[in-house]
Amino acid sequence: AGAGAGAGAGAGAGRAWMHRICYMRRWSGACSSSEVLRRGRGMSTGSLPSGAQQHLYVHESSRVSDSARIGSFCSILENVIIEDGVVIGSSSVIGPHVVIKKNSTVHSNVNISNCTLGEEVVIWPGVCIGQDGFGFNISQSGDPTKKPQTLRVEVHDHVEIGANCTIDRGSWRQTVIGSNTKLDNMVHIAHNVQIGKGVMIAAQTGIAGSCDIGDYVLIGGQVGIAQHLKVGSKAKIAARSAVMGNVGDGETVGGSPAVPIRQWHKQTIFLARATARQPMDSKTD
């Protein structure tokens, strides 16, 4: 009776908040918070429904909208806020200090901490967001010592982050992914990187720490961008380029190291012609 009353009250509230331990039916892949039992303030700790088991954990300091849907074996850690219409896939870990705004989707096996996700964000499986960046000081003896990584990641509205991407939290400023930016699979964004809006980054690209990427930039696959660089708005970077210097607004670059695209094409043609003129070695083993 207590369970039925609790479920009815949650459904009637429209935007209720769920606390502490959550239980989900054995056969369900996902459920809304009105479909689970809770143990906490004013609730009975007994009377689980037939066939129920502990599939979900929600820390008592966290708030989950009644309309959110959480998959099995998820953990919602300390001080998390999950807003209306959010969907979280199975076996994901959310928190601590994460905010997921309305109608965002987090697929399975995702780990997010120290992050704010905007509205209608899509996170594909295997993504890790908010972990420490690669920051160390080298002592006089040559030993590396950890630099503090204490800031956050901001993912703005309508961003899509492909499978197995990694985005590090900031150390001296927030790491930012601008609105409507799209990341392909296996992209790495290091600490303190700030990316503008409408940027598209193809797979296996890595952006080193503290870079600034402008709006509407297009970056091909397997690109490497060195630390503390600026890439201007509407720039284009060809696949497999190694960017070692700043790229201006609207500029198109390619090569390793990256140069203006026409210069890269001339270099490629020259090398092809030069090697074609070399005599073939007639010796055999």
N, C-alpha and C positions, 0 to 999 in steps of 0.2 A: 504493500500500500504506500509505504514511504517512497519507494522508487517511482511508482506511478505518479504520485503527487509532485515529486521533484521534476520529472520529465515534463508534466503538464505545465508547471510554473515556468520552466525554462522556455518552452515553446511559445507561451503566451507573452513573454517579455519581449520577444522579437530580437533584442540585442542583449542577451544575457551574458554573463561571464562565468567561466568554468574554472574551478580551482583544484589543485592538488592531484590526487591519483585518479586516472580515468580508466574505465574498463570498456572493452568493445566485444561485441558478439563474435563468437568463434568463426562464423562463416562469412563475415563481412570484410571486404577489402578496405573500406573507408566508412566513416560515419560522421554525422554532425554531432556537436556537443550535446544537443538535446536527446541524442540516441544513446548516450553513455551514462553510466552511474558515476557519481563522485562521492568521495569521502572528505569531509571538511566541516566547516562551520555549520552547525545545525543539521547535519546529515547523519543518518545511521551508517555505521561502519559495516553492517551485515547485510543480509538479504540481497546477494547478487542474483541475477537471473540465471535460470538453468542454462548451462553450457558456457557461461561467461568466464573469462580469464583476464589476467593483467596483460594487456597489449600496449597500452599507452602510459606515459608518465608525463604529468604536467606539474611543475613546481608551484607551490602555493603562492608565490609572489607574481606569477604570470597571469595574463588575462587573454582568454581565447573567446572570440565571438561565437555566439550560438549558431551562426550560419556557416562557420568554417568547417571544412571536412578534413579530418586527419587520418592518415593511413595507419596500418598496424605497425607495431614495434617502433613507433616514433618516441622521441624524448623531447619535451619542451622544458628547457632549463630556466634558470633564474631571470626574472624581470623581463620576460618576453611579452610583447603585445601582438596579437594576431587579429586583424580586422575582418570585417564582413566579406564573405564570399571567397576567402582564401582556401586553396586546396594544397595539402601537403602529402606527398607520396610516402609509401611505406619505408621504414628503417631510416628515416632522416632524423638528424639531430639539430635542433633549433635553440640557439642561445649560447651563452647568456647575453642579455642586453640587446636583443634583436627586436626590430619593429618590422612587421610585414603588413603593408597597406592593402587596401581593398582589391579583391578580385585577382590577386597574384597567384601563380601556380608554381609550386616547388615539387619537382618530381622526386622519385625514390633515391635513397642513398646519397642525400645531399647533407653537407655539414656547413652551417652558417653560424657565425658568432660576430659580435661587435659590429653590427651592420644594420642599416635601414634600407629596406626594399620599398620602392615606390608602388604606385598603383599599376595593376595589369602587367606586372613583370612575369617573365617565364624563365624558370631555372631548370635546366635539363639534368638528367642523372649524373651523379659522380662529382658535381661541382663542390668546391671548397671556397668559402668566402670568409674573410675576417681573421685568418690566422696571422701570426707574426711574419713580418717580412725578413729578408736576408740582410740583416744589419749587424755588423760587428766592428769593434775597434781592435787594432793590433797593438798589443803591448810592446814594451821595449825588448822583452824576451822573445817576441814573435808569436805569442799565444793570442788567439782571438778571444775577445770578451764581448758579451752580448750588449747591443744598444737597446734601450727601452723602446718597445713598440706598443704604444698606449692609446692610439686614436682609432678611428672607425673607417668603415667603408660606407659610402653613400651610393646607392643604385637608384637612379631616378625613374620616372614613370615610363612604361612601355618598352623597357629594355628586355632583350632576350639573350641569355647566356647559355652557350652550347655545352654539351656533355664534357665532363672532366676538365673544365676550366678552373683556374686558381686565381684568386684575387686577394692580395695581402692588405691588411689594415695599415693605416698610416702611422708614421713616427713623429714627423714634425708638422704635417698637415694631413687632412683627410684624403683618403683615396676616393676618387669620384668617377662614376660611370654616368655620362649625361643621358638625357631622355632620348628614347627611340634609337639608342645605339644597339647594334647586333654583333655578338661575338660568336664565331664558329667554334667547333669543338677544339679542345686542348689548347686554348689561348692562356698565356700567363700574363697577369697584370701585377707588377711589383708595387711595393709600398710607395705612397705619396704620388702616384700617377694620377693625373686628372685628365679625363677624356670628355670632350664636348658632346654635343647632341648630333644624332643622325650619323654616327661613325659606323663603318662596317669593317670588321677585322676577320680575315680568313684564318683557317686552321693552322695550328702549330706556330703561331707568332708569339714572340716574347717581347714585352716592353719593360725595360729596366727602370729602376727607381727614379721618382721625382721628375718624370717627363710630363710635358704639357702637350696634349693632342687637341687640335682645334675642332671646329664643327665640320661635319660632312666629309671627313677624311675617309679615303678608301685605302685599305692596307691588304696586300695580297698574302698568300700563304707562306709560312716558314720565313717570315721577316724577323730580323732582330734589330731592335732600336736601343742604342746605348743610353746610359743614364744621363739625366739632367739636360735633355734636349727638348727643343720645341718643334712641333710639326704644325704648320699653319693650316687654317681652315681651307677646305676643298683641295687639299694636297692629295696626291696619289703616289703610292709606293708599290713598285712591281714586286712580284713574288720572289722569294729567296734573296731579297736585298739585305745588305748590312748597313744600317743607317748610323753613321758615325759623326754627323754634324746636323745642325738645324736645317729644317726644310721650310721654305717660305710659303706664304698663302698661294694656293692655286698651282704650286709647282709639282711636276711629275718627275720622280727619280727612280733609278734602278741600278742594280749591280752591287758588287762587293769590293771596296766600299761604294755606297750609293752615290751617284752623280746625276746631273740632269739627264733626262731620258735620251735626248738626241746624242749627247756625248757617249752614253752607254752603248747605244746602237753603233756608233762609229767605232768604239773600242772593239765591240764584238765582231764587226766586219773586218777590221784590221787584223785581229788575231786569226780569224778564219782564213784570210788570204795569206798571211805570213806562214801559217803552218802548212797550208796547201803547197807553198813554194818549196818547202824543205824536201830534199831528196830522200826517197825511201831507203832505209837501211837494208841492203841486200844480204847481209850476213844471216845465217841460220844457226841454230843451236847444234 
